[in-house]
Amino acid sequence: MNDLLYGLITGLLFGFLLQKGRVLRYDKQLGGLLLKDMTIVKFMLSSILVAMVGTHLLVDLGVIRLSIKATILGANIGGGIIFGLGWGMLGYCPGTSAGALGEGRWDALFGISGMLLGAALYAEAFPGLKDTVLTWGNLGEITLPQVLGVNHWLVIIPLSVLILLLFRWFEKKGL
């Protein structure tokens, strides 16, 4: 099976889970941004938890090899600000806007158009950015376990417990 087919299958599965988790709904997006409904946060943390454990398990079994990108503060902070502004203005993130369009919500086309325009502008600006913003605060290819000098499971297990405790707290608070 080729990589495109794997991408299609996982994309469809992810879209299905987004829809079933009701995170494509504008009211859920807005509730998450206002910290009044933690459905989006719980979905994201669940995804992180599964990916974190699954990826490192596959690494330990020798099935896959990690390819870590450099941590570049200028790029991460700038990209995070642009991403956050877009999400806040539209009420959808990239994945949920595609899913919302799939559900027939045409307002998502504004966000998708904005993402395509932003990607085109980034491609045009890239030559000027690659020697400036995209080098500011280059910390190299680091991970939290490397920074702490410990085995990755000594970070994953406590983080997993914290996420599960946070889920429990959200449920107690009705979030």
C-alpha positions, 0 to 999 in steps of 0.5 A: 500500500502506498503512502497516498492511500495511507494518507487518505485512509487516516485522513478519512478516519480523522475526519470521521472522529472529528465529526463524531466528537462534535468538534466540527461544530462552531459552538464547540469551537467558540466554547473552547476558545472562551474556555467554557466547553472543553470538548475541543481541548479534550479531543486535542489532548486525547490525540496527543496522548494516543500519538505520544504513547503510540509513536514512542512505542513504535520507536522502541519496537524499532518499527519507526524512526523519529525525524525531529525538526529543529525548534525555532522560536521565531517560526513557532511563535510567529506561526502560533500567533497567525494560527491563533488569530485565524482560529479566533476570527473564523472559529475553525482550525484547519482540520475542523474547517475542512470537516465543516465544509464536508458537513455542508457548512459553506462558511468554512470556505472563507477559512480554507480560502484564507489558508490557501492565500496564507500558504501562497503568501508564505511561499512568496515570503519564504526567501526573505524569511529563511535567513531571518525569522526562520533562524531566530531562536534555533534550539536545534533538534531537541525533545523534552526528554533530551533536555531533562536527560531522561528516558522518554517514558519518564516524561510520557507516563507523568504527562499521561497521568496529568492529562487523565487527571485533567480530564477527570477535573473537566468532567467534575466541573461539567466542562 
